[in-house]
Amino acid sequence: RIHYVGKLIDGTTFDSSYTRGETAVFPVNRVVPGFSQGLQLMSPGAKYQIFIPGQLGYGSGDGPGGPMAVMIFQIELLEILSAPENIQK
C-alpha cells in the first residue's frame, strides 16, 4: 500500500492518492519500469522522491505530459502486501 503524488517536471500534478483520499494497491509489475524500480528499493515507512526519465516511464506512448515526459513521484510505502494466491505471475 502506498500514498503518492505524481508530477511532471514543470510541477504540474497529474495524479495523487492523497487527493483521492485513499491509498493505492497494485502489483509492482503493473506500473512503469521506473516506478517499479523505485518501489523495490523501499522498505515500509520509507518516503522517496523518484525522478523517472521518459524511457523508464511511458516512453513514446501516451502518458502524462506526452511522449518521453519526465515524471517525478513522491512515494510513501505504507505496507508490503502478499500477492493473492489466485493471481498468476
Contacts in CASP RR format, 6 or more apart in sequence:
PFRMAT RR
TARGET T0000
AUTHOR 0000-0000-0000
METHOD contacts of the structure
MODEL  1
RIHYVGKLIDGTTFDSSYTRGETAVFPVNRVVPGFSQGLQLMSPGAKYQI
FIPGQLGYGSGDGPGGPMAVMIFQIELLEILSAPENIQK
1 23 0 8 1.000
1 24 0 8 1.000
1 25 0 8 1.000
1 77 0 8 1.000
1 78 0 8 1.000
1 79 0 8 1.000
1 81 0 8 1.000
2 17 0 8 1.000
2 23 0 8 1.000
2 24 0 8 1.000
2 25 0 8 1.000
2 39 0 8 1.000
2 75 0 8 1.000
2 76 0 8 1.000
2 77 0 8 1.000
2 78 0 8 1.000
3 17 0 8 1.000
3 18 0 8 1.000
3 23 0 8 1.000
3 24 0 8 1.000
3 75 0 8 1.000
3 76 0 8 1.000
3 78 0 8 1.000
4 15 0 8 1.000
4 16 0 8 1.000
4 17 0 8 1.000
4 24 0 8 1.000
4 73 0 8 1.000
4 74 0 8 1.000
4 75 0 8 1.000
4 76 0 8 1.000
5 13 0 8 1.000
5 15 0 8 1.000
5 16 0 8 1.000
5 17 0 8 1.000
5 18 0 8 1.000
5 73 0 8 1.000
5 74 0 8 1.000
6 13 0 8 1.000
6 14 0 8 1.000
6 15 0 8 1.000
6 16 0 8 1.000
6 64 0 8 1.000
6 71 0 8 1.000
6 72 0 8 1.000
6 73 0 8 1.000
6 74 0 8 1.000
7 13 0 8 1.000
7 14 0 8 1.000
7 71 0 8 1.000
7 72 0 8 1.000
7 73 0 8 1.000
7 74 0 8 1.000
8 14 0 8 1.000
8 64 0 8 1.000
8 65 0 8 1.000
8 69 0 8 1.000
8 70 0 8 1.000
8 71 0 8 1.000
8 72 0 8 1.000
9 69 0 8 1.000
9 70 0 8 1.000
9 71 0 8 1.000
9 72 0 8 1.000
11 72 0 8 1.000
13 19 0 8 1.000
14 64 0 8 1.000
14 65 0 8 1.000
14 71 0 8 1.000
15 64 0 8 1.000
17 23 0 8 1.000
17 24 0 8 1.000
23 78 0 8 1.000
25 81 0 8 1.000
27 83 0 8 1.000
27 87 0 8 1.000
28 36 0 8 1.000
28 39 0 8 1.000
28 40 0 8 1.000
29 36 0 8 1.000
31 39 0 8 1.000
32 52 0 8 1.000
32 56 0 8 1.000
32 57 0 8 1.000
32 58 0 8 1.000
32 71 0 8 1.000
33 56 0 8 1.000
33 57 0 8 1.000
34 50 0 8 1.000
34 52 0 8 1.000
34 56 0 8 1.000
34 57 0 8 1.000
35 50 0 8 1.000
35 52 0 8 1.000
35 57 0 8 1.000
35 73 0 8 1.000
37 56 0 8 1.000
38 48 0 8 1.000
38 50 0 8 1.000
38 75 0 8 1.000
39 75 0 8 1.000
39 77 0 8 1.000
41 48 0 8 1.000
42 48 0 8 1.000
42 75 0 8 1.000
42 77 0 8 1.000
43 77 0 8 1.000
44 77 0 8 1.000
44 78 0 8 1.000
44 79 0 8 1.000
44 80 0 8 1.000
45 76 0 8 1.000
45 77 0 8 1.000
45 78 0 8 1.000
46 76 0 8 1.000
46 77 0 8 1.000
47 74 0 8 1.000
47 75 0 8 1.000
47 76 0 8 1.000
47 77 0 8 1.000
48 73 0 8 1.000
48 74 0 8 1.000
48 75 0 8 1.000
48 77 0 8 1.000
49 72 0 8 1.000
49 73 0 8 1.000
49 74 0 8 1.000
49 75 0 8 1.000
50 72 0 8 1.000
50 73 0 8 1.000
50 75 0 8 1.000
51 70 0 8 1.000
51 71 0 8 1.000
51 72 0 8 1.000
52 70 0 8 1.000
52 71 0 8 1.000
52 72 0 8 1.000
52 73 0 8 1.000
53 70 0 8 1.000
54 68 0 8 1.000
54 69 0 8 1.000
54 70 0 8 1.000
54 71 0 8 1.000
55 68 0 8 1.000
57 69 0 8 1.000
57 71 0 8 1.000
58 64 0 8 1.000
58 66 0 8 1.000
58 67 0 8 1.000
58 69 0 8 1.000
59 67 0 8 1.000
59 68 0 8 1.000
60 67 0 8 1.000
60 68 0 8 1.000
61 67 0 8 1.000
63 69 0 8 1.000
64 71 0 8 1.000
83 89 0 8 1.000
END
